[in-house]
Amino acid sequence: MSLQEMSLVRGALSAIPDRLETPLEDMRVLYETLAPPVDADDGATVEKLSIAGRDAEFTVPAGADATAAILYLHGGGYCLGSLNTHRRLARSIAAAAGVAVLAIDYRLAPEHRCPAAVEDALAAWRWLLDRGFAPSRVAFSGDSAGGGLTIATMVAARDAGMSLPGAAFCISPWVELANNLPSMAAKASVDPMIGKARLDMMTAIYLAGRPVGDELASPLHADLTGLPPVLIHVGSAECLLDDSVRLAGALGAAGVEARLEIWPQMIHVWHFFAPMLSEGRDAIVSAGAWLKEKLRE
């Protein structure tokens, strides 16, 4: 691991104010400013869309196979994030896999509570199916809340009698909104990005009284039978470590192929920092190779 690179990432994160009283709108603006931009000359073609009234982008990286795709669901605790914040990450994963990517600006809380995000993700999945994509040649992917949303959307699709994708890739997924698994406390001193107080606040905003164990909010409690193969990346230095460990176990117990990778000393969604962190780039390349294999014709 490059200690110097991680030190720079941690230093940048330590400069960000982490006050719970910060207005949500200010947090959203800050998140937008943190997002690394895409390279202007990356050669990707972009189709701007409206799906179920939400902005979306269908992007084909240079040289990618446009007959296969990733449906990417951004993180941000169901309260933050946008196409802008995760455009580079989504496009980088797609480029590594050699496929297209559809990203959607799903509705956020508190303006739109659970299960609005799931409904919008399902609408994006229907769009891909209507466009003619074979389900086996599509993967769902997302980070943090988007990782939980990836699992919840597959559960909702299965229960609605819809086809399921060929694979899924979750980065540091948030799948237990009670925020009470052991790593929440055990990793608090080494996680520079999130903690129980912040997550509890986002849980309250997103659920607004809905049961915390609702399977569309906390898919760790869902019946996971019949889901496609799932790759999970999580860092050893993050509060949501046990969300990933428990999710992998629950998937395996349900007879689902699950691959859990715990990356030493990595922080929450370290892939986001790929422009300045070599492990972020390595993780994207590794996940891309796995996705390419799973989506092969």
TAGIUR-V292155 format. One record per pair of residues at least 4 apart in sequence whose C-alpha atoms are under 8 Angstrom apart, sorted by the first residue. I is the first residue (numbers start at 0). J is the second residue. Records with the same first field share a line. If there is no record, write none. Layout:
# TAGIUR-V292155
I=J  J
This chain:
# TAGIUR-V292155
0=278
1=5  276  277
2=6
3=7
4=8  275  276  277
5=9  276
6=10
7=11
8=12  272  275  276
9=13  191
10=14
11=15
12=191  192
13=191
17=21
19=196  197
21=25  26
22=26
23=27  78
24=28
25=29
26=30  79
27=31  79  80
28=32
29=33
30=34  79  80  84
31=80  81  83  84
33=84
34=83  84  85
35=84  87  272  274
36=86  87
37=41  86  87
41=60  61
42=60  61
43=58  59  60  61
44=58  59  60  61
45=56  57  58  59
46=56  57  58
47=54  55  56  57
48=54  55  56  57
49=53  54  55
50=54  55  103  122  123  126
51=119  122
53=103  104  105  106  119
54=103  104
55=82  101  102  103  104
56=82  100  101  102  103
57=99  100  101  102
58=90  99  100  101
59=63  64  65  98  99  100
60=90  93  94  97  98  99
61=94
62=97
63=94  97  98  99
64=97  98  99
65=98  99
66=98  99  132  136
67=98  99  132  133  136  137  294
68=93  98  99  100  101  136  137  138
69=93  98  99  100  101  137  138  139  140
70=100  101  102  123  124  137  138  139  140
71=89  100  101  102  103  139  140  141  145
72=102  103  120  139  140  141  142  145  146  148  149
73=80  81  82  85  102  141  142  143  144  145  146
74=79  80  141  142  143  144  145  146
75=79  80  143  144  145
76=143  144  198  201  202
77=107  108  116  144  145  201  205
78=107  108  109  201  204  205
79=107
80=84  85
81=85  104  105
82=86  102  103  104
85=89  271
86=90  102
87=91
88=92  270  271
89=93  100  102
90=94  100
91=95  283
92=96  283  284  286  287
93=97  98  99  100  287
94=98  99  287
95=283  284  286  287  288
96=284  286  287  288  289  290  291
97=287  291
98=291
101=123
103=119  120  123
105=115  116  119  120
106=110  111  115  116  119
107=111  112  115  116
108=112  113  204  205
109=204  205
111=115  205
112=116  204  205  206  207
113=117  205  206  209  215  216
114=118  215  216
115=119
116=120  148
117=121  148  151  152  155  215
118=122
119=123
120=124  152
121=125  152  155  156
122=126
123=127
124=128
125=129
126=130
127=131  132
128=132  133  134
132=136  137
133=137
134=162  163  164  165
135=163  164  165  166  294
136=164  165  294  295  296
137=164  165  166  294
138=164  165  166  167  168  290  294
139=149  164  166  167  168
140=145  146  149  167  168  169  170
141=145  146  147  148  149  168  169  170  172
142=146  147  169  170  171  172  268
143=147  169  170  171  172  173  267  268
144=148  172  173  174
145=149  169  172  173
146=150  168  169  170  171  172  173  174
147=151  169  172  173  174  216  217  218
148=152  215  216
149=153  167  169
150=154  218
151=155  214  215  216  217  218
152=156  215
153=157  163  164  226
154=158  215  218  221  222  223  226
155=159  215
156=160  161  162  163
157=161  162  163
163=226  227
164=227
165=227  228  293  294
166=227  228  229  290  293  294
167=227  228  229  230
168=229  230  231  232  286  290
169=229  230  231  232
170=231  232  233  268
171=231  232  233  234  239  240  242  243  267  268
172=231  233  239  242  243
173=217  239  242  243
174=216  217  218  219  242  243  246
175=179  212  216  217  218  219  220  242
176=198  199  202  211  212  216  217
177=199  202  211  212
178=183  195  198  199
179=183
180=241  242
181=185  241
182=186  187  237  238  239  240  241
183=187  194  195  237  238  239  240  241
184=195  238
185=238
186=190  236  237  238
187=194  237  238
189=236  237
190=194  236  237  238  266  267
191=266
192=266  267
193=197  198  237  238  267
194=198  238
195=199
196=200
197=201
198=202
199=203
200=204
201=205
202=206  211
203=207  208
206=210  211  216
209=213
211=216  217
212=216  217  220
213=217  218  220
214=218  219  220  221
215=221
217=221
219=242  245  246  249
222=253
223=249  250  253  255
224=250  253  254  255
225=253  254  255
226=255
227=255  256
228=255  256  257  258
229=255  256  257  258
230=257  258  259  260  286
231=243  247  257  258  259  260
232=243  259  260  261  262
233=237  239  240  243  259  260  261  262  265  266  267  268
234=240  261  262  263  264  265  266  267  268  269
235=240  261  262  263  264  265  266
236=240  263  264  265  266  267
237=265  266  267
238=267
239=243  267
240=244
241=245
242=246
243=247  259
244=248  259
245=249
246=250
247=251  257  258  259
248=252
249=253
250=254  255  256  257
251=255  256  257
265=269
268=272
269=273  276  278  279
270=278  279  280  282  283
271=279
272=276  279
273=277  278  279  280
274=279  280
276=280
277=281
278=282
279=283
280=284
281=285
282=286
283=287
284=288
285=289
286=290
287=291
288=292
289=293
290=294
291=295
